[in-house]
Amino acid sequence: MLHPYSFILNLNSFEVDAFLKQHQAYLHYTIADFNQDLQTLEEVQQQQQN
């Protein structure tokens, strides 16, 4: 399973984990969080196109 941030950072799951640890970002990020962030991103992108 891919890490939720894999597509954003263009990294695999191990690289994402290393990146987050390196930046001391220890997150409890759920699928619901991911879906909400994705919806927000899509709304912002649509607003920028208008």
C-alpha positions as CSV (number, residue, x, y, z in Angstrom):
1,M,0.0,0.0,0.0
2,L,1.3,3.4,-0.9
3,H,1.7,6.1,1.8
4,P,-0.9,8.9,1.4
5,Y,1.9,11.4,0.6
6,S,3.6,9.2,-2.0
7,F,1.9,10.8,-5.0
8,I,2.5,14.4,-3.6
9,L,6.2,13.9,-3.0
10,N,6.7,11.4,-5.8
11,L,8.4,9.0,-3.4
12,N,7.8,5.4,-2.4
13,S,6.5,4.6,1.0
14,F,9.9,4.0,2.6
15,E,11.2,7.3,1.2
16,V,8.1,9.2,2.5
17,D,8.6,7.7,6.0
18,A,12.3,8.8,5.9
19,F,11.4,12.3,4.7
20,L,8.8,12.7,7.4
21,K,11.1,11.5,10.1
22,Q,13.9,13.7,8.8
23,H,11.6,16.7,9.2
24,Q,10.2,15.5,12.6
25,A,6.7,15.2,11.2
26,Y,5.2,12.2,12.9
27,L,1.7,12.2,11.7
28,H,-1.4,10.1,12.3
29,Y,-2.9,10.5,8.9
30,T,-6.0,8.5,8.2
31,I,-7.7,7.7,4.9
32,A,-10.4,10.1,5.9
33,D,-7.8,12.9,6.3
34,F,-6.4,12.0,2.9
35,N,-9.8,12.1,1.3
36,Q,-10.6,15.5,2.9
37,D,-7.3,16.9,1.7
38,L,-7.8,15.6,-1.8
39,Q,-11.3,17.2,-1.9
40,T,-9.8,20.5,-0.7
41,L,-7.1,20.3,-3.3
42,E,-9.6,19.7,-6.1
43,E,-11.7,22.6,-4.9
44,V,-8.7,25.0,-4.9
45,Q,-7.6,23.9,-8.3
46,Q,-11.1,24.5,-9.7
47,Q,-11.2,27.9,-8.1
48,Q,-7.9,28.8,-9.7
49,Q,-9.2,27.8,-13.1
50,N,-12.2,30.1,-12.9
